[in-house]
């Protein structure tokens, strides 16, 4: 049986590649609202962040999401990402 290809994505904070399922996707929708895409299929411009506190804090410190999505990102998005992270070890 043929093995399926695992889609890889690059983290905007660390520039490391990870499988798509191991990353958070943050999306700017058509009406310029920013949301976290749990399904990976939401319409709009997306940016991927690896599921580590280091990557999320780096993206927040350097305003990387704002640069990639080209819109002001509210603080609540970073808080939601950290909450979703939960007890995941870096």
C-alpha positions as CSV (number, residue, x, y, z in Angstrom):
1,X,0.0,0.0,0.0
2,X,1.3,3.5,-0.9
3,X,2.1,5.8,1.9
4,X,0.4,9.2,1.9
5,X,2.4,12.4,1.7
6,X,2.4,14.4,5.0
7,X,1.9,18.1,4.3
8,X,4.6,20.2,5.8
9,X,4.3,23.9,6.8
10,X,6.9,26.5,7.9
11,X,6.5,28.3,11.3
12,X,6.6,32.1,10.9
13,X,8.4,32.5,14.2
14,X,11.1,29.7,14.0
15,X,11.3,29.1,10.3
16,X,11.3,25.4,11.0
17,X,9.1,22.9,9.0
18,X,6.6,20.7,10.8
19,X,3.7,18.5,9.8
20,X,0.6,20.7,9.2
21,X,-1.3,18.8,12.0
22,X,1.4,19.9,14.6
23,X,0.8,23.6,14.0
24,X,-1.7,26.4,14.7
25,X,-3.2,28.2,11.7
26,X,-4.2,31.8,12.2
27,X,-6.4,33.3,9.5
28,X,-7.3,36.8,8.3
29,X,-10.8,36.4,6.9
30,X,-12.2,38.5,4.0
31,X,-13.7,41.0,6.5
32,X,-10.2,41.5,8.1
33,X,-11.0,39.7,11.3
34,X,-8.3,37.4,12.8
35,X,-9.2,34.0,14.1
36,X,-7.6,30.7,15.0
37,X,-8.5,28.0,12.4
38,X,-9.0,24.7,14.2
39,X,-10.0,22.8,11.0
40,X,-7.2,24.1,8.7
41,X,-9.8,24.9,6.0
42,X,-11.1,28.4,6.8
43,X,-11.0,30.8,3.9
44,X,-8.6,33.7,4.0
45,X,-4.9,34.4,4.3
46,X,-3.2,32.1,6.8
47,X,-0.1,31.9,8.8
48,X,1.3,28.9,10.7
49,X,2.8,28.9,14.2
50,X,4.4,25.8,15.8
51,X,2.8,24.6,19.0
52,X,5.4,25.9,21.4
53,X,5.4,28.7,23.9
54,X,8.7,29.9,22.5
55,X,7.3,30.3,19.0
56,X,4.1,32.1,20.2
57,X,6.0,34.5,22.4
58,X,8.5,35.2,19.6
59,X,5.6,35.9,17.2
60,X,4.0,38.3,19.7
61,X,7.3,40.1,20.5
62,X,8.2,40.7,16.9
63,X,4.6,41.3,15.6
64,X,5.1,38.4,13.1
65,X,1.4,37.7,12.7
66,X,0.7,41.3,12.0
67,X,3.3,41.3,9.3
68,X,2.2,38.1,7.7
69,X,-1.6,38.7,7.9
70,X,-1.2,42.5,7.1
71,X,-3.8,43.5,9.7
72,X,-3.7,44.4,13.5
73,X,-3.8,41.2,15.6
74,X,-5.6,41.6,19.0
75,X,-3.8,40.4,22.1
76,X,-6.6,37.9,22.7
77,X,-5.4,35.8,19.8
78,X,-2.0,35.2,21.5
79,X,-3.8,34.4,24.8
80,X,-6.1,31.9,23.0
81,X,-3.0,30.3,21.4
82,X,-1.3,29.9,24.7
83,X,-4.5,28.5,26.2
84,X,-4.9,26.0,23.4
85,X,-1.3,25.0,23.9
86,X,-2.2,23.8,27.4
87,X,0.3,21.4,28.8
88,X,2.3,20.7,25.7
89,X,6.0,20.6,26.4
90,X,8.4,22.8,24.3
